[in-house]
Amino acid sequence: MFAERGFDDTTVEDIADAAGMALRTFYRYFRSKEETVAPVLSAGTRDWVERLAACDPGLGLLAAMDTSYRAAMRHAREVDGVDDAQLRVVLRTADGHPALRAVWLGVHHECEQRLRPVIAARVGMGADELAVHLAAGAANAAVRIAMQRWAVAGVGVAADCVADALLRVADGGLLREVR
């Protein structure tokens, strides 16, 4: 509905009606219309982390992150029916609405927390070690920023944008001159 009508022109009543539920039921599940995007966004990040955990242990961390992210994006598109155009609208809209942006950032905060033990297990370190916190934070930020840029640009393949961002983080390109 946000893609069709725009975020501001979609009401809670519209969402509840389209879902076939009463307003009271809607408010049992969500405090606001902004929160309705959280399950979709968090499902994608949760799927990525689960796939990363299950990824071939012989793959390096960067290759495993790329492989698992691409698989999660394919699953979202083919099984969950998440359309690239709709995802772009949600991400672009989140950039312009503080409450929706807070939901997007909250989803990524949770993703980072789930990434830490998975990364720790892959690299043989403790989940509370600084290197693991930094790796989870950097990977999570790379994904979030790459997806936002992909949404704004309106072209390209999301997973390619994410792979490029992860590679830049992994090779230390953050503190070197921008290429």
N, C-alpha and C positions, 0 to 999 in steps of 0.2 A: 504494500500500500504506500509506503514511503517513496518507492521508486515511481509509482504511478501518480500520486497526488502531491507528493512533497511532504516533508516531515511536519512542517507547521500546519498544513491543511489536513492532516490525518489526526482524528480525535481518538481518545480512548474508547468512546462509544463506537466509532467505526471499527476499531480493532476487535472489540468484544463481539460486535455483531457479526463480523466476518468469521470469527472463530466459533460462532454459535454458542456464546456464553453470556450470562448475565454480567452486568457491571460488578456486582458484588463478588462474583467468581473471579473476574479479572483481577480485582484488587486483592484477592487472596493470594494470587501468584505474583503480581507485580505491583510496585508502589507507584509506578508512572509509566508512560508510554516509552520513555527512553529505555527502561529496563527490558522491554520486549525483545531488543536485539541481543541482549547478553547471552541467552541460551544458544543462539546461532553462532555468535562469535566465539563463545567459550567452547562449543562443541568442536570447532575447527582447531583451536589451540590444544584442547585436550587430546584430540585424535593425533595431532602432530607429536605430542610428547609420548603418547602410548606407542605410536609407530617407531619413534626414536628408541624407546626402551626395548622394543622387539627387533630392532634392526640388527643385521649381521654383525656380530662382535668383531669380525675381521676388518670391517670398514673403519677408517679413521673417523674422528668426531665430525669434522666438516662434511665429509662424504655422507655420513649417516644422517646428519641434519638435513642435507639437501635431498637425499633419497626419501627420507620420511616426510619431509614437507611436501614434496611433489606428490607422494602417495596420498597424503591427507587432502591436498587440493583436488586431486582426481576423485577421491571418494566423495568429497563435499559436492562436487559438480555432478557426478554420475549417480550417486546413491541418494544423497540428501537433497538434490535439486537446487543447490545454491548456484544461482546464475551470476556470471561475472559482472554483468551490467547492474544487477541488483546490489551486489556486494560493493561495487564502486559507489553507488548512490549512498549506501549506508556509511561508508568510510568518509566520503566527501562531506556528507551531512554532519557526521561526528566532529569534523574539524571546525564547523561553524556554530555548534551548539554546545555550550559548556556542560550541560547535564549529560548529553549523549557522549561527549568526549570523556567525561568522568567514568562512564560505563565502559568505554573502550579501554581506557587506561587501567581500570579495575580488572578487566579480563586479562590484560597483559601482566598485571602484577601477580595474579593467580597463576598464570602460565609460568612465570619466572620461578615461583615457589615450587611448581611441579617439575620444572627442568632441573633444578639443583640435584636431587638424588639420582636422576637418570644420568646426568653428565658425570656425577661423582662415580657412579658404578662403571661407566664406560672408561673412565680414565684412571680408575683405581685409587681414588682419593676420598676423603671424608666430605660429606655434603656441606659441612660448616667451614671448610677451608676457604680462604680468601680467593684463591684461584678459581674455585668452583663457583663461588658467588659472582665473580667478575665474568666468567665464561657464560653463565646463565643470563646475567644482566645484559651483556654485550650481544649475545645471540637473540635474546628477546627484543632488545631495542632495534637490532638490525631488521628483524622480521616486521616489527610494528612500523618503523619508518619506511621500509621498502614497500609495504602494503599501502601506506598512506600516499606515497609518491606515485605508485602504480595507479591508485584510484584517481588521483588528480590529473595525471598525464592522459588517462583514458585510452592508452595503447599498450601493447606488449603483453607478455605472459607474466602473471603474478609470480609464479614459481621461479622464473628467470630473474626477475627483479630481486627476489629474496636470495637466490643463489649468489648473485653479484654482491649484495650487501653482506652476506655471511663471509664471502671470500675476502672482501675488503677489511672486515673486522679481523679475520684469521691471519691475514698477511701483514697486519700492523699498519695498514694504509691510513688509519685514522689520524696518526700523528705526523705523517709525512705530507709533503705538498700534495694538494688535490690534483689528480691526473686529469 
